Amino acid sequence: MVSPTKEEIEKLDQQAGESSTSENQDLEASDNSSESEKSEDDLSTLDLVKSAIENTGSEDDDTEGSSEDDESDDKDDAASEDDEESKSEDNESDDPTEEELEAWKPKTRKRFEQLQAKYRDASERLEKAEVDAGWKTNFDGFLSKNKISHEEANTLFDIGAMMKNDPRGALEALTPYYNQLLNATGQILSPELKEQVRQGYVTEQAAYELSRQRATNRNYESRDKQANDQRLQDEADQQKQTSIDIQGALAKLEQSWQTSDPDYSLKSTRVQERVKLMWFEASQKNTMPKTVDQAVRMVEKAKREVEVELRKYRPRKPVTSVDGGSNGPTKPQPQNTLDVIKQTLGQ
């Protein structure tokens, strides 16, 4: 057998190395492809969704100004309307800045400006209505506190207007009131004092001082009388309101009894009679209920007394035994003489 030469051996080694290298490259390529396929298969649904969103976002950035602008405009309009509604509900929210307005779509900005104008107009009208309502409340309170009727107030306003535009007419209108004030303050002497001054019993200065003192006393008496009349009127109004509240509370209480007490229809007449009697006795003793709670307690007491009274006259049900009325266990019939003797002896 001829052995290969050195050159032939080196050539064979070179060929073997190239073959193994190509095989390794093929294996690595196949491994890479399999790993790529495996990695795609191993992706979760969340990873795929995120990838799709990222791709969509990049595509939207690249395709800005396309046909999807209409949809974005509608969304912007809806968002702006929601913002306006939230602003109308929350007064502390701030208006958008000029930079934010410039970033909006023209259609969205126009819609926002329209809503903003309507909101401001409504706010101004509301503020004016609140001011007017407050002014009227204060005006009515002032008239009520000083016992001035609306007719008297209108007269004062008319005189004030004439003082600006018709001084002569204002003077004629004020003269009767001026004379009344002179008499009310004692600046005009009564006929009696004038006669005393004429006869020399008192000086004119002393007569005017006496006249003014009498007028002051009359004013005090008038104020006291008005205050007393007002107190009596307030008490009468309070009693009237309390009476209305008591009637409503008692009607509600009776309605609840009709619902909760199945026997109330049999008691109602007697309860009403009892309440009338208690009411009459309280009026005679000057102990009438002054509050709703006192009236309710009185009526509930009347109902309890009626129930106790009716319970006395309610017939008692006869007591019946379970075995149908027999007093003891049934004894068996005797069968012979021995049974008779045992039953006789109680065995």
The 8 nearest C-alpha neighbors of each residue, nearest first, counted from 0:
[[1, 2, 3, 4, 7, 8, 5, 6],
 [2, 0, 3, 4, 7, 5, 8, 6],
 [1, 3, 0, 4, 5, 7, 8, 6],
 [4, 2, 7, 1, 8, 5, 6, 0],
 [3, 5, 7, 6, 8, 2, 9, 1],
 [4, 6, 8, 7, 9, 3, 10, 2],
 [5, 7, 9, 8, 4, 10, 3, 11],
 [6, 8, 10, 4, 5, 9, 3, 11],
 [7, 9, 5, 11, 6, 10, 12, 4],
 [10, 8, 12, 6, 11, 7, 13, 5],
 [11, 9, 7, 13, 8, 12, 6, 14],
 [10, 12, 14, 8, 13, 9, 15, 7],
 [13, 11, 9, 15, 10, 14, 16, 8],
 [12, 14, 10, 16, 11, 15, 9, 17],
 [13, 15, 11, 17, 16, 12, 18, 10],
 [14, 16, 18, 12, 13, 17, 11, 19],
 [17, 15, 13, 19, 18, 14, 20, 12],
 [16, 18, 20, 14, 15, 19, 21, 13],
 [19, 17, 15, 21, 20, 16, 22, 14],
 [20, 18, 22, 16, 21, 17, 23, 15],
 [19, 21, 17, 23, 22, 18, 16, 24],
 [22, 20, 24, 18, 23, 19, 25, 17],
 [21, 23, 19, 25, 20, 24, 26, 18],
 [22, 24, 26, 20, 21, 25, 27, 19],
 [25, 23, 21, 27, 26, 22, 28, 20],
 [26, 24, 22, 28, 23, 27, 29, 21],
 [27, 25, 23, 29, 24, 28, 30, 22],
 [26, 28, 30, 24, 29, 25, 31, 23],
 [29, 27, 31, 25, 30, 26, 24, 32],
 [28, 30, 26, 32, 27, 31, 25, 33],
 [31, 29, 27, 33, 28, 32, 26, 34],
 [32, 30, 34, 28, 33, 29, 27, 35],
 [33, 31, 35, 29, 34, 30, 36, 28],
 [32, 34, 36, 30, 35, 31, 37, 29],
 [33, 35, 37, 31, 32, 36, 38, 30],
 [36, 34, 32, 38, 37, 33, 31, 39],
 [37, 35, 33, 39, 34, 38, 32, 40],
 [36, 38, 34, 40, 35, 39, 33, 41],
 [39, 37, 41, 35, 40, 36, 34, 42],
 [40, 38, 36, 42, 41, 37, 35, 34],
 [39, 41, 37, 38, 42, 36, 43, 35],
 [40, 42, 38, 39, 37, 43, 36, 44],
 [43, 41, 39, 40, 46, 38, 44, 47],
 [42, 44, 46, 45, 41, 47, 40, 48],
 [43, 45, 47, 46, 48, 42, 49, 41],
 [46, 44, 48, 43, 47, 49, 42, 50],
 [47, 45, 49, 43, 44, 48, 42, 50],
 [46, 48, 50, 44, 45, 49, 51, 43],
 [49, 47, 51, 45, 50, 46, 52, 44],
 [50, 48, 52, 46, 51, 47, 45, 53],
 [49, 51, 47, 53, 48, 52, 46, 54],
 [50, 52, 48, 54, 49, 53, 55, 47],
 [53, 51, 55, 49, 54, 50, 56, 48],
 [52, 54, 56, 50, 55, 51, 49, 57],
 [53, 55, 51, 57, 52, 56, 58, 50],
 [56, 54, 52, 58, 53, 57, 51, 59],
 [57, 55, 59, 53, 58, 54, 52, 60],
 [56, 58, 60, 54, 59, 55, 53, 61],
 [57, 59, 55, 61, 56, 60, 62, 54],
 [60, 58, 56, 62, 61, 57, 63, 55],
 [59, 61, 57, 58, 62, 63, 56, 55],
 [60, 62, 58, 59, 63, 57, 56, 64],
 [61, 63, 59, 60, 65, 58, 64, 57],
 [64, 62, 65, 60, 61, 59, 68, 67],
 [65, 63, 68, 62, 66, 67, 61, 69],
 [66, 64, 67, 63, 62, 68, 69, 59],
 [67, 65, 68, 69, 64, 70, 63, 62],
 [66, 68, 70, 69, 65, 71, 64, 63],
 [69, 67, 71, 66, 70, 64, 65, 72],
 [70, 68, 72, 71, 67, 73, 66, 74],
 [69, 71, 73, 72, 67, 68, 74, 66],
 [70, 72, 68, 74, 69, 73, 75, 67],
 [73, 71, 75, 69, 70, 74, 68, 76],
 [74, 72, 76, 70, 75, 71, 77, 69],
 [73, 75, 71, 77, 76, 72, 78, 70],
 [74, 76, 72, 78, 73, 77, 79, 71],
 [77, 75, 73, 79, 107, 74, 78, 72],
 [78, 76, 74, 80, 79, 75, 81, 73],
 [77, 79, 75, 81, 76, 80, 74, 82],
 [78, 80, 82, 76, 81, 77, 75, 83],
 [81, 79, 83, 77, 82, 78, 76, 84],
 [82, 80, 78, 84, 79, 83, 85, 77],
 [81, 83, 79, 85, 80, 84, 86, 78],
 [84, 82, 86, 80, 85, 81, 87, 79],
 [85, 83, 87, 81, 86, 82, 80, 88],
 [84, 86, 88, 82, 83, 87, 89, 81],
 [87, 85, 83, 89, 88, 84, 92, 90],
 [86, 88, 84, 85, 89, 83, 90, 118],
 [87, 89, 85, 86, 84, 90, 83, 91],
 [90, 88, 86, 91, 87, 85, 92, 84],
 [91, 89, 92, 86, 87, 88, 93, 85],
 [90, 92, 89, 93, 86, 88, 87, 94],
 [93, 91, 90, 86, 89, 94, 85, 87],
 [94, 92, 91, 95, 86, 90, 96, 89],
 [93, 95, 96, 92, 86, 115, 97, 83],
 [96, 94, 99, 93, 100, 97, 98, 92],
 [95, 97, 99, 98, 100, 94, 93, 101],
 [96, 98, 100, 99, 101, 95, 102, 94],
 [99, 97, 101, 96, 100, 102, 95, 103],
 [100, 98, 102, 96, 97, 101, 95, 103],
 [99, 101, 97, 103, 102, 98, 96, 108],
 [102, 100, 98, 99, 103, 97, 104, 108],
 [101, 103, 99, 100, 98, 104, 97, 105],
 [104, 102, 100, 101, 108, 107, 105, 99],
 [103, 105, 107, 106, 108, 102, 72, 75],
 [106, 104, 108, 107, 109, 103, 101, 110],
 [105, 107, 109, 104, 108, 110, 72, 76],
 [106, 108, 104, 110, 76, 105, 109, 75],
 [109, 107, 111, 105, 110, 106, 103, 104],
 [110, 108, 112, 106, 111, 107, 105, 113],
 [109, 111, 107, 113, 108, 112, 106, 114],
 [112, 110, 108, 114, 113, 109, 115, 107],
 [111, 113, 115, 109, 114, 110, 116, 108],
 [114, 112, 116, 110, 115, 111, 109, 117],
 [115, 113, 117, 111, 116, 112, 118, 110],
 [114, 116, 112, 118, 113, 117, 111, 119],
 [117, 115, 119, 113, 118, 114, 112, 120],
 [118, 116, 114, 120, 115, 119, 121, 113],
 [117, 119, 115, 121, 116, 120, 122, 114],
 [118, 120, 122, 116, 121, 117, 123, 115],
 [121, 119, 117, 123, 122, 118, 116, 124],
 [120, 122, 124, 118, 119, 123, 125, 117],
 [123, 121, 119, 125, 120, 124, 118, 126],
 [124, 122, 126, 120, 125, 121, 119, 127],
 [123, 125, 127, 121, 126, 122, 128, 120],
 [126, 124, 122, 128, 123, 127, 121, 129],
 [125, 127, 129, 123, 128, 124, 122, 130],
 [126, 128, 130, 124, 125, 129, 131, 123],
 [129, 127, 125, 131, 130, 126, 132, 124],
 [128, 130, 132, 126, 127, 131, 133, 125],
 [131, 129, 127, 133, 128, 132, 134, 126],
 [132, 130, 134, 128, 133, 129, 127, 135],
 [131, 133, 129, 135, 134, 130, 128, 136],
 [134, 132, 136, 130, 131, 135, 129, 137],
 [133, 135, 131, 137, 132, 136, 138, 130],
 [134, 136, 138, 132, 137, 133, 139, 131],
 [137, 135, 133, 139, 134, 138, 140, 132],
 [136, 138, 140, 134, 135, 139, 141, 133],
 [139, 137, 135, 141, 140, 136, 134, 142],
 [140, 138, 142, 136, 141, 137, 135, 143],
 [139, 141, 137, 143, 138, 142, 144, 136],
 [140, 142, 138, 144, 139, 143, 137, 145],
 [143, 141, 147, 139, 145, 140, 144, 146],
 [142, 144, 140, 146, 141, 145, 139, 147],
 [143, 145, 141, 142, 146, 140, 147, 139],
 [146, 144, 142, 143, 147, 141, 140, 148],
 [147, 145, 143, 144, 142, 148, 141, 151],
 [148, 146, 142, 145, 151, 143, 152, 149],
 [147, 149, 151, 150, 152, 146, 142, 143],
 [148, 150, 152, 151, 153, 147, 142, 154],
 [151, 149, 153, 148, 152, 154, 147, 155],
 [150, 152, 154, 148, 153, 149, 147, 155],
 [151, 153, 149, 155, 154, 150, 148, 156],
 [152, 154, 156, 150, 151, 155, 149, 157],
 [155, 153, 151, 157, 152, 156, 158, 150],
 [154, 156, 152, 158, 157, 153, 159, 151],
 [157, 155, 159, 153, 154, 158, 160, 152],
 [156, 158, 154, 160, 159, 155, 153, 161],
 [159, 157, 161, 155, 160, 156, 169, 162],
 [160, 158, 156, 162, 157, 161, 155, 163],
 [159, 161, 157, 163, 158, 162, 156, 164],
 [162, 160, 165, 164, 158, 169, 163, 159],
 [163, 161, 166, 159, 169, 160, 165, 164],
 [162, 164, 161, 160, 165, 159, 166, 169],
 [163, 165, 161, 162, 160, 166, 169, 159],
 [166, 164, 161, 168, 167, 162, 163, 169],
 [167, 165, 162, 169, 168, 161, 170, 164],
 [168, 166, 170, 169, 165, 171, 162, 161],
 [167, 169, 171, 170, 165, 166, 172, 161],
 [168, 170, 166, 172, 161, 162, 167, 171],
 [171, 169, 173, 167, 172, 168, 174, 166],
 [172, 170, 168, 174, 169, 173, 167, 175],
 [171, 173, 169, 170, 174, 168, 175, 158],
 [172, 174, 170, 176, 171, 175, 169, 177],
 [173, 175, 177, 171, 176, 172, 170, 178],
 [176, 174, 178, 177, 173, 179, 172, 171],
 [175, 177, 179, 173, 174, 178, 180, 172],
 [176, 178, 174, 180, 175, 179, 173, 181],
 [177, 179, 181, 175, 180, 176, 174, 182],
 [180, 178, 176, 182, 177, 181, 183, 175],
 [179, 181, 183, 177, 178, 182, 184, 176],
 [182, 180, 186, 178, 184, 179, 183, 187],
 [181, 183, 185, 179, 180, 184, 187, 186],
 [182, 184, 180, 181, 185, 214, 179, 186],
 [185, 183, 214, 181, 182, 186, 211, 180],
 [184, 186, 211, 210, 182, 214, 187, 183],
 [185, 187, 181, 184, 182, 188, 211, 207],
 [188, 186, 185, 182, 181, 189, 210, 207],
 [189, 187, 192, 193, 210, 190, 186, 207],
 [188, 190, 191, 192, 193, 187, 210, 185],
 [191, 189, 193, 192, 194, 188, 195, 187],
 [190, 192, 194, 189, 193, 195, 188, 196],
 [193, 191, 195, 194, 189, 190, 188, 196],
 [192, 194, 190, 196, 191, 195, 188, 197],
 [195, 193, 197, 191, 192, 196, 198, 190],
 [196, 194, 192, 198, 200, 197, 193, 199],
 [195, 197, 199, 193, 201, 194, 198, 202],
 [198, 196, 194, 195, 199, 193, 200, 192],
 [199, 197, 195, 196, 200, 194, 201, 193],
 [200, 198, 196, 197, 201, 195, 202, 194],
 [199, 201, 195, 198, 196, 202, 197, 194],
 [202, 200, 196, 199, 195, 205, 206, 203],
 [201, 203, 205, 204, 196, 206, 199, 200],
 [202, 204, 206, 205, 196, 207, 201, 193],
 [205, 203, 207, 206, 202, 208, 201, 209],
 [206, 204, 208, 202, 207, 203, 209, 201],
 [205, 207, 203, 209, 204, 208, 210, 202],
 [208, 206, 210, 204, 209, 205, 211, 203],
 [209, 207, 205, 211, 210, 206, 212, 204],
 [208, 210, 212, 206, 207, 211, 205, 213],
 [209, 211, 185, 207, 213, 208, 212, 206],
 [210, 212, 185, 214, 208, 213, 209, 184],
 [213, 211, 215, 209, 214, 210, 208, 216],
 [212, 214, 216, 210, 215, 211, 209, 217],
 [215, 213, 211, 217, 185, 184, 212, 216],
 [214, 216, 212, 218, 217, 213, 211, 219],
 [217, 215, 219, 213, 218, 214, 220, 212],
 [216, 218, 214, 220, 215, 219, 221, 213],
 [219, 217, 221, 215, 216, 220, 222, 214],
 [220, 218, 216, 222, 221, 217, 223, 215],
 [219, 221, 217, 223, 218, 222, 224, 216],
 [222, 220, 218, 224, 219, 223, 217, 225],
 [223, 221, 225, 219, 224, 220, 226, 218],
 [224, 222, 226, 220, 225, 221, 227, 219],
 [223, 225, 221, 227, 222, 226, 228, 220],
 [224, 226, 228, 222, 227, 223, 229, 221],
 [225, 227, 223, 229, 224, 228, 222, 230],
 [226, 228, 230, 224, 229, 225, 223, 231],
 [229, 227, 225, 231, 230, 226, 224, 232],
 [228, 230, 232, 226, 227, 231, 225, 233],
 [231, 229, 227, 233, 232, 228, 226, 234],
 [230, 232, 234, 228, 229, 233, 235, 227],
 [233, 231, 229, 235, 230, 234, 228, 236],
 [232, 234, 236, 230, 235, 231, 229, 237],
 [233, 235, 237, 231, 232, 236, 238, 230],
 [234, 236, 232, 238, 237, 233, 239, 231],
 [237, 235, 239, 233, 234, 238, 232, 240],
 [236, 238, 234, 240, 239, 235, 241, 233],
 [239, 237, 241, 235, 240, 236, 242, 234],
 [240, 238, 236, 242, 237, 241, 235, 243],
 [239, 241, 243, 237, 242, 238, 236, 244],
 [242, 240, 238, 244, 243, 239, 237, 245],
 [241, 243, 245, 239, 240, 244, 238, 246],
 [242, 244, 240, 246, 241, 245, 247, 239],
 [243, 245, 241, 247, 242, 246, 248, 240],
 [246, 244, 242, 248, 291, 247, 243, 241],
 [247, 245, 243, 249, 244, 248, 250, 242],
 [246, 248, 244, 250, 245, 249, 251, 243],
 [247, 249, 245, 251, 250, 246, 252, 244],
 [250, 248, 252, 246, 251, 247, 245, 253],
 [251, 249, 247, 253, 252, 248, 246, 254],
 [250, 252, 254, 248, 249, 253, 247, 255],
 [253, 251, 249, 255, 254, 250, 248, 256],
 [252, 254, 256, 250, 255, 251, 249, 257],
 [253, 255, 251, 257, 252, 256, 250, 258],
 [254, 256, 258, 252, 253, 257, 259, 251],
 [257, 255, 253, 259, 258, 260, 254, 252],
 [258, 256, 254, 255, 260, 259, 263, 253],
 [257, 259, 255, 256, 260, 254, 261, 263],
 [258, 260, 256, 257, 255, 261, 263, 254],
 [261, 259, 256, 263, 262, 257, 258, 255],
 [260, 262, 263, 259, 257, 258, 264, 256],
 [263, 261, 260, 264, 265, 266, 257, 267],
 [262, 264, 266, 265, 260, 261, 267, 257],
 [263, 265, 267, 266, 262, 257, 261, 268],
 [266, 264, 263, 262, 267, 268, 269, 261],
 [267, 265, 263, 269, 264, 268, 270, 262],
 [266, 268, 270, 264, 269, 263, 265, 271],
 [269, 267, 271, 270, 266, 272, 265, 264],
 [268, 270, 272, 266, 271, 267, 273, 305],
 [271, 269, 273, 267, 272, 268, 302, 266],
 [270, 272, 274, 268, 273, 269, 267, 275],
 [273, 271, 269, 275, 270, 274, 268, 276],
 [272, 274, 270, 276, 271, 275, 301, 269],
 [273, 275, 271, 277, 276, 272, 278, 301],
 [276, 274, 278, 272, 273, 277, 279, 271],
 [275, 277, 279, 273, 278, 274, 280, 272],
 [278, 276, 274, 280, 279, 275, 281, 273],
 [277, 279, 275, 281, 276, 280, 274, 282],
 [280, 278, 276, 282, 281, 277, 275, 283],
 [279, 281, 277, 283, 282, 278, 276, 284],
 [282, 280, 286, 287, 278, 284, 279, 283],
 [281, 283, 285, 279, 280, 284, 287, 286],
 [284, 282, 280, 281, 285, 279, 286, 287],
 [283, 285, 281, 286, 282, 280, 287, 279],
 [286, 284, 282, 283, 281, 287, 280, 288],
 [287, 285, 281, 284, 282, 288, 283, 280],
 [286, 288, 281, 282, 285, 289, 278, 284],
 [289, 287, 293, 294, 290, 286, 291, 281],
 [288, 290, 287, 293, 291, 241, 294, 238],
 [291, 289, 293, 292, 288, 294, 241, 245],
 [290, 292, 245, 294, 293, 295, 244, 248],
 [293, 291, 295, 294, 290, 296, 288, 245],
 [292, 294, 296, 288, 290, 291, 295, 297],
 [293, 295, 297, 291, 288, 292, 296, 298],
 [296, 294, 292, 298, 297, 293, 299, 291],
 [295, 297, 299, 293, 294, 298, 300, 292],
 [298, 296, 294, 300, 295, 299, 293, 301],
 [297, 299, 301, 295, 300, 296, 274, 294],
 [300, 298, 302, 296, 301, 297, 295, 303],
 [299, 301, 303, 297, 298, 302, 296, 304],
 [302, 300, 298, 304, 299, 303, 273, 274],
 [301, 303, 299, 305, 300, 304, 270, 306],
 [304, 302, 306, 300, 305, 301, 307, 299],
 [303, 305, 307, 301, 306, 302, 308, 300],
 [306, 304, 308, 302, 307, 303, 309, 301],
 [305, 307, 303, 309, 308, 304, 310, 302],
 [308, 306, 310, 304, 305, 309, 303, 311],
 [307, 309, 305, 306, 310, 311, 304, 312],
 [308, 310, 306, 311, 312, 307, 305, 313],
 [309, 311, 307, 313, 308, 312, 306, 305],
 [312, 310, 309, 308, 313, 307, 314, 306],
 [313, 311, 309, 310, 314, 308, 315, 307],
 [312, 314, 310, 311, 309, 315, 308, 316],
 [315, 313, 312, 316, 311, 310, 317, 309],
 [314, 316, 317, 313, 318, 312, 311, 310],
 [315, 317, 318, 314, 319, 313, 312, 320],
 [318, 316, 319, 315, 314, 320, 324, 313],
 [319, 317, 316, 320, 315, 324, 321, 323],
 [318, 320, 317, 324, 321, 323, 322, 316],
 [321, 319, 324, 322, 323, 318, 325, 326],
 [320, 322, 323, 319, 324, 325, 318, 326],
 [323, 321, 320, 324, 325, 326, 319, 327],
 [322, 324, 321, 320, 325, 319, 326, 327],
 [323, 325, 320, 322, 319, 326, 321, 327],
 [326, 324, 327, 323, 322, 320, 328, 329],
 [325, 327, 324, 328, 320, 322, 329, 323],
 [328, 326, 325, 329, 330, 322, 324, 320],
 [327, 329, 330, 326, 325, 322, 331, 324],
 [328, 330, 327, 331, 325, 326, 332, 322],
 [331, 329, 328, 332, 342, 333, 327, 345],
 [332, 330, 333, 329, 334, 338, 342, 328],
 [331, 333, 334, 330, 338, 339, 329, 335],
 [334, 332, 338, 339, 335, 331, 336, 342],
 [333, 335, 338, 332, 336, 339, 337, 331],
 [336, 334, 338, 337, 333, 339, 340, 332],
 [335, 337, 339, 338, 340, 334, 333, 341],
 [336, 338, 340, 339, 335, 341, 334, 333],
 [339, 337, 333, 341, 336, 335, 340, 342],
 [338, 340, 336, 342, 337, 341, 333, 343],
 [339, 341, 343, 337, 338, 342, 344, 336],
 [342, 340, 346, 338, 344, 343, 339, 345],
 [343, 341, 345, 339, 344, 340, 346, 338],
 [342, 344, 340, 341, 345, 339, 346, 338],
 [343, 345, 341, 342, 346, 340, 339, 338],
 [346, 344, 342, 343, 341, 340, 339, 338],
 [345, 341, 344, 342, 343, 340, 338, 339]]
